[in-house]
Amino acid sequence: MPEPIRVVITGAAGQIAYSLIYLIGNGDVFGKDQPLILSLLDIPPMMDVLNGVVMEIYDCALPLVREVIPTADPAVAFKDVEAAFLVGAMPRKQGMERKDLLSANVKIFKAQGEALDKFAKKTVQVLVVGNPANTNALICSKYAPSIPRENFSAMTRLDQNRAQSQIAVRLNVPVDKVKNVIIWGNHSSTQFPDARHAIVESGGTVSAESAIKDNTWLTTEFVKTVQTRGAAVIAARKMSSAMSAAKAAGDHMRDIWLGTPSGQHVSMGVISDGSYGAPKDVIFSFPVTIQNRKWTIVKDLPINDFARNMLDATGKELEEERQEALAVCEN
Ligand SMILES: NC(=O)c1ccc[n+]([C@@H]2O[C@H](COP(=O)([O-])OP(=O)(O)OC[C@H]3O[C@@H](n4cnc5c(N)ncnc54)[C@H](O)[C@@H]3O)[C@@H](O)[C@H]2O)c1
C-alpha cells in the first residue's frame, strides 16, 4: 500500500461535504488502494457539527481513512495537503446581491490561497467548488504564487453531468454511453452546454446531434435546462444541489488524479490561454484531456456562430467578475 496522502475538504460541516467525504473515504476518488488523512476545515461556530461528522466518518469504518483532523485553523488544515476540495463558502442569503456574495466569498478564497501558499505541498491539486467557483479559483491561485496556476481548477463537472444525463434520458441510453459533452465558460447561468461535439455509443458510435435529430431542442431547451438546473433543484428541495455536486467534485478530482480515458475529454474551469477566443487569464471552462495530473485544452473544435455568441457572453461575464474580485482584494 502507498503512503497516506493528506486531503483537505473545506466547508466540511456543510451539505456537499457530507456526501463528498464518504466518496473520498470510500476510495472512489483517489483509488481503492490509496490510504488517506482527511483534513476537515470549517469555521469556529460549526465545530460541534463538524465533530458529529467526524463521529460518522469513524462509524463508516472506512479502511482507507487513517486519520481525521477536524479544525477551524487554516494553518492546520492546509499543512502538507496534496489535494484540496475548496467547498466552504458563504451561501447567498435572501436580499443579497450577486456582488455582495462575490465580495464575501472572494475574501475567503484570498485567505485560503495565502494559506495554501504557506502550508500545502507545492504539487497540491486545488479544486474550487464554492461559488462563484471560477473567480474564486482565480483569486485563490493569485494569492498562492508558489503553486503552479495549472494546479487550480473550478468545478463545471456538475453542469457536464447534468448535460450528459439530459441527452441520455432523451435517447433512452445509459448515461455512460454519452461522452464529450462540453461546458464552456463560467459556472453560472451564462455557461454554454454544448452537445455538438458529443458522441453516443449505442450499437456503433454516432454524434449526439445525429442521434437526437432535433437541433432546435439542442440549442434552446437543452441549454436552458442545464443552465437553470441549480435553481430548479433549489425550488424543489429548498436546498441547493448537494449529492450531485459531491459526485461531480469526486469525478473532477478523480480525472485529475487518474487521467481521462483515451478518446474522451471532460470540462473544467482552468486558467485561459485565450483558446477559442476566450479572454486570457480568467478561469474558463474548456474541454480538457488529462495525463499525469496535467490537463491540456482540446484544440481546433469547430465553433459556429451560435457557439461564438455563447462563448463571448460567458467570457464577458468572467472578465467583469475578475474586475470586481480584484477590486475587493486590493482594498
Ligand atoms: N461549482 C458547482 O457546481 C457548485 C454546485 C453546488 C454548490 N456549489 C457551491 O458550493 C458551496 C458549498 O455548498 P453547500 O451546499 O455545501 O453549502 P453549506 O452552506 O451547506 O456549507 C458550506 C460550509 O462552508 C462553511 N464555511 C463558510 N466559510 C468558510 C470558511 N472561510 N472556511 C471554511 N469553511 C467555511 C460553512 O460554515 C458551512 O459549513 C456554495 O458556495 C455553493 O454555492 C457549487
The ligand as a Gaussian input file, in Angstrom:
#p B3LYP/6-31G(d) Opt

LIG

0 1
 N      -19.487000      24.541000      -8.690000
 C      -20.637000      23.919000      -8.527000
 O      -21.120000      23.232000      -9.433000
 C      -21.436000      24.014000      -7.245000
 C      -22.569000      23.213000      -7.082000
 C      -23.292000      23.280000      -5.884000
 C      -22.889000      24.165000      -4.884000
 N      -21.791000      24.941000      -5.093000
 C      -21.318000      25.865000      -4.043000
 O      -20.643000      25.120000      -3.048000
 C      -20.629000      25.854000      -1.834000
 C      -20.999000      24.949000      -0.648000
 O      -22.302000      24.452000      -0.788000
 P      -23.015000      23.657000       0.395000
 O      -24.361000      23.291000      -0.113000
 O      -22.122000      22.593000       0.930000
 O      -23.170000      24.837000       1.466000
 P      -23.409000      24.750000       3.037000
 O      -23.845000      26.117000       3.432000
 O      -24.216000      23.556000       3.412000
 O      -21.934000      24.502000       3.590000
 C      -20.913000      25.436000       3.470000
 C      -19.999000      25.262000       4.656000
 O      -18.880000      26.124000       4.443000
 C      -18.529000      26.640000       5.697000
 N      -17.668000      27.825000       5.543000
 C      -18.037000      29.115000       5.353000
 N      -16.959000      29.894000       5.309000
 C      -15.889000      29.092000       5.479000
 C      -14.501000      29.320000       5.540000
 N      -13.990000      30.549000       5.445000
 N      -13.672000      28.267000       5.717000
 C      -14.169000      27.025000       5.851000
 N      -15.482000      26.742000       5.809000
 C      -16.325000      27.764000       5.614000
 C      -19.860000      26.908000       6.377000
 O      -19.714000      27.064000       7.788000
 C      -20.635000      25.654000       6.001000
 O      -20.454000      24.613000       6.922000
 C      -21.592000      27.023000      -2.063000
 O      -20.811000      28.167000      -2.403000
 C      -22.387000      26.600000      -3.275000
 O      -22.864000      27.717000      -3.994000
 C      -21.051000      24.875000      -6.236000

